[in-house]
Amino acid sequence: MNAEAGKLFTDGDRSDATHVVTTGILPDHDIAKLIEGGRISAEGGVDPSQIQPASLDLRLGATAWRVRASFLPGKSSTVQAKIDRLKMHQIDLTKPTVLEKGCVYIAELMEELKLPADIAGAANPKSSTGRLDIFTRLITDAGVEFEGVAAGYKGKLYVEIMPHTFSVLAQQGTRLNQIRFMRGNPPPSDAKLTELDQTLKLVYSDTDGPQPAMIKNGLWVSVDLEGDSSNGIIGYRAKHHAPLIDLSKINHYDPLDFWEPIQRNADRSLVLNPDDFYILVSRERVRIPNNFAASMVPYDPSVGEFRIHYAGFFDPGFGYGTNNLKGARAVLEVRSHDVPFMIEHGQDVGRLIYERLLGEPETLYGVNIGSNYQSQGLKLSKQFKALAMAV
């Protein structure tokens, strides 16, 4: 690790007169320093395109295993030891391979870590992964929680994969999840979030005007069941017996082969069936300032027994764009738990937690780095054509 990177990761937590912060999420240029210093490595190297504004895409490795059950290694075990105990068969991912819905897989990842003692990690599915209802969770050796990487961790990374709704075709190099790195753990603050909203305006309406932000343990978003005025579509319900999806194909599939469009009804409500998976969208258009990132709280029983998000990362610059975009909708990946549950237009359904970065990234979320969902409204994953092209 070079001297500059070493200094970055050994200073104590402080905030001096110049407002330098030394705790927070690492931006892209600091992730690049970890790679340059050998703290993140992979056979054949880490591709620069994996570096996002405040996260790193992770790639499937050469081998996966079908296993009988999900697991955590625990403090005294390795992932491989648990795989050896629970595996049904080994899978060669060097060629395209079908991962069947309803089955649990563990795949090794190409990337390995040798983190500094004060740097930890947190993972999440990528946006397209969540919108396909593919449940993924990062696992590490001696891990006692999913998606977390302990500070100073040294070793291999694995991912649990369970396609819920669609069987998918994947192979080595496929990017299903991503990881953020952070130094320290600055607690979220509603007071600071309120100040941020007052100075930068975090929430906009359809008329491009700012609207008051509802802030309570994060920024609340509500569901839009009014829909598109041109076609009345408020969301999509996944079909239960759909064709295979090749994850490498972009703008390829007819959405009507996989999804049932949901039309708004007279009372602007929707009953969620526990057996179904839905793509809906927030009523609000939200923004993530350049020196912040955000995560959606996936499940909050205080507002209902349903999950609203799988892919929880919102990058710096989301909702801004090159033309000072007035916010972007948050797509909701919704599944009800156990019982049918009715939601209504404008009902609060989830919270965004804003977290500061150690510094502003060199690149921001948007079309300039190939971001697929910057100006999104109600939008399926990138594998599908736009509905207008398919009808």
N, C-alpha and C positions, 0 to 999 in steps of 0.2 A: 504493500500500500504506500502511495507517495506521501510526502510530508504534509501536503495541503489536506489530503483526505484524512490523514491521521489526526491532524489538529481538529478537523471538523467533528470527529467522532470521539474526542476525549475531553472536551471542555465540559464543565459542570453546568447545571441549569442556571440561567441568569437572564435578566432583562435590564440592560443598562440605559443610559441617557439617550442613546441612539436607537433604542427600541429593538436591539438585536435579540432574537429569540433563539434558544438552543434546544428547545423541545418542540416536537411536532413531527409531521409527516415529511419524508424526504422527497424533494422535487426531482425532476428527471435528471438534472446535471449531477446531483449527488448519487443517484442510482448508478449513473455512468461511472462515477468514481469507485463505487463498490465493485463494479465489474472490472475496471482497470486495475484495481488493487488485488484481484483474485478472490474477493469476498463472495462474489457470485460467479459461478463457472458452469461450463457445459462442454461435453465432448464436441469438438468442432466450433466452439465459441458461442457466445450469446449474440444473436442477431440484433443490430441497433433498432430494427423496427419493433422489437418487443418492448422497448422503453416507451411508456406512455407519460403524460404530464406528471402523474404522481403515483405510478404503479408500473409493474413489470409483468407482461404476459408470460405465462408458463406453458411449456410444450410437453405433450405426451411423449414418453420415452418408447423404447423398443418392445417392452414387455408389459402385459397386464395379466391379471388373474381373475377368473370368476370365483367368487367366494360365497359361502353359505350364509354369511351374516356380516353386517357392519360391525366395526370394532374400534376401540382406541387401544394403543399399545400399553399405556400405563407407564409409570415412572421407571420400571425395571425391565422393560421389554423393547424389542425393535419391531418395526412394521413387518419385516420379513419373517420374523418368528411367528407372528400372528397369521400371516398369509400361509405359511407352511402348515399351520394347524387347521385353517378354515378353507383352503383352496379346493375347488372342484376340478379346474383344469387351467392350464397356462395358455396365453394367447399371444401370438406373434403380431405386433403392431407395425412391423416394418412394411407390411402390405395392408391395403384397406380391409378393415374388419368390421363386421356388424356387431354392435352392442345392443342387445335386445331389451325392449322395455320391460320393466318389472324385475330385472336382474341386477345384482350388485357386483361391481367390478372394482378392483384396486389396480391402478396403473402407476408405474414408476414415472417420474418426470425427468426430463433431460437436465434440468438445472439442479445444481447442488450449492449449498451455502456454507460459508465459514464467516459468520457474522462477528463484528466487534462486540465486546461485552455489553455495550450500552445501546445496541440496535436490535429491535425485535421486528416481527412481521405479522401481518394479518392478511388473510386471503379471502377471496369471494369469487363466485362464478362470473364470467364475462357476460355482458348484456345479452348477446345472442344465445348463450347457453341457457340463461334464465328464461328467455322468451320461448324456448323449445321445451321447457319443463324438464330439463336435464339437471338432476340434483347432484352437485359436486361439493366435496369437502376436502380440504387439504389435511394431510396427516404427516406427522414427523415421528422419528424414533423417540421413545420415552415421552411421547405426547400424552397429555391428560385432557386436552380439549381439541375439538375440531377447529380448523381455520387459523389457529394461532401458532406462531413460531417464537419460541422463547428467545430472549436476548442472549446473544452469544452462541446461538445454535450452530453446530457444525455437523453436517451430514446430508443425507439424501432427502428428497421430498417425494411424497406420493399423493395421489388423489383418489378418493372414493368417487365412483361414478354410478348413478342409477338413473337411467332414462325412465321417466314416469309415463309419458304419453306417446312418444314416437320412438321407434327403433331408429338408430342412426348409424351411419358409416363413418368411421374415424380411423386414423393411423398416426404413426409417429410424426410428431411435429404439429399435430392439431392443437389449437389453443382453446382450452375450455375454461381456464380460470386464470386469475391474476393475483399479484401480491403487492401490498404496500409495506413500506419499511418506515419505522418511526423511532425516534429517540425520546425517551421519557413518555409521560402519559398525562399531558395537560387536560384537566377535566373540562367537559363542555360547560358553557356558561350562557344561560338565557339572557343575562344582562348584556354580555358582549355581543350576543346574536342580535338583540334588539338594537344596540348601537350600530351594528353592521347594517341592519335593515334601514335604519334612519339615514345613514350616510350614502348607501349604495343602492337601496331598493331591491329587495330579493324576490318580490312576488309581483306578477303582472296579470292583468285580465286579458280577455280576447280583444279588447279595444285598444291594447297597447298602453293602457294607463296603469300606473302602479296601484296596488291595493294593499290594505293593511295586512301585515303578516300575523298569523296566529302563532304565538310562541309560548310553549309550555313544555319543558323538557325536550326542546327541539322545535323545528319549524313544521307545523302540521299542514298536510295536504288533504284535500277532499276528492271524491270521485265525480267524474263527469258522466252523467247518464242522459244528457241532452243530445249529445252526438253531433255529427256533421250535418249541417243544415241542408246540404245537397243530396244526401242519401239516407239520413236518419240512422246511420250505423253508430252504435255506442260501444261496441266491442266485438270480440271473437270468442267462440267456444270451440275447443279442440275436438275433432272427431276421434272416436275411439278406435277405429280400424282404418288407419291411414297408411299410405305407402311409406317405404323407407326414405329417410332423408340423408343424403350425402352432405356432410358438413362442409366440404370443400367447394360446393357449388353456390355461387352468389347470384342473386336476382334470377333464380332459375325456376322455382316451382310455382305452379298455379295455386294460390292460397285456398281456392274453393275445394281442392282435393284434400285439404287437411283441416280446414277451419269452417265453421258455420258463422256467418256474420249475424250479429244480434241487433235487431231493430229497436229503437226506443218505443216505449209504450206510453199510454196516456198519462199515467201517474209518475213517469220518470223513475221507475224502480226496477230492480232485478233480483230474482231469487237465485242464490248461489247453490248449486247442487254439489254435495260433497264428492260425487264421483267425477266431476268435471273440472277442467282447467280453463281459465279465462284470461284473455288479454284485455285490460281496460286502460283508462288513462286518467290522470289527475285533471281536475277542473282548472287549477292554478297553473301558471307558467312560472317556473322558478329559475333562479340564477345562482351560480356558484362563483364567487369572486376569484381573481387570479391567484391569490395567496391562501386559498382555502380549498378543501375537498369536503365531500359530504357522503354520508352513508344513510341508507333507508333502513329504519327498524323494521324487520320483516314481519314481526308478529306481535301484536299488542292486544291481549285479551280484554283490556279495558274498553275497547271499541267493537269487539266482536270476535267470534271464534273462526277467524280466517287468516290466512297468510297472504300478504300483498306484494312480496318482493323476494326474488331469489338472488338477483345480481345487484348487490347493494352499493357499488361504488359510483359516485358522481365526480367527475374530474374537474379540476380548475378550468374555468372558462365555459363550462356548460351553461347554455342559455344566453351567451353573449354573441359569439360569432364575429366575423370581420365587419359587419355593418351595425354593430351595437344592437344585436337582436334583443328584443324585449322578452326574454325568458323562453324556456322550452318546457313542454309537458313532461311529467314523469310517467313513464309507462308502468302499469301495475300488473304483476304476474300473480293471479289470484287463485287460491284454492281454499274452499271452506273445509273446516274440520268437523267431522262427525254428524252434524245436523244441517239441514237446509237453513240458509240465513238470508234475509232480505236486506238489501242496501238500497238507499235512495239518493237521488241527485243532490250533490253538495254535502253528503255525509262525510265527516272526518274519518279517514281510514288509516292514516299512517304519519310517521314523523321522520323528518330529515335531521340528522345530527351533523352539524358543521364542525370541522376540525382544521386547525391552522397548519400551514406548511412551514418548514424551516426557512423557506425562501420562495420567491416567485419562480415558476418553471420557465425554461427557455421556450417551450412549445405549449400551447394551450389546446384544449379540446375544440375540435372544429374540423371543417372540411380540408384544411391545409395539411392535416396529418392523417386524413382518411377516416375520420370519425363518421360512423354510420347514422348517428341518431341526434345530431345537433339541432336541427330544426323540426324535430319529430312532433307529430301529433299522435294519433292512434296508429302505431306502426308495429308490424310483425318483425321477426328476425330477418337478417339480411339475406337469408337463403330464399326468401319469397319475393315474387314480383309484386308490385303495387296492385291493389285490387282493381283499379281502373284498367290496367293492362290485361287483366285476366277475364274480364266479363265482356 
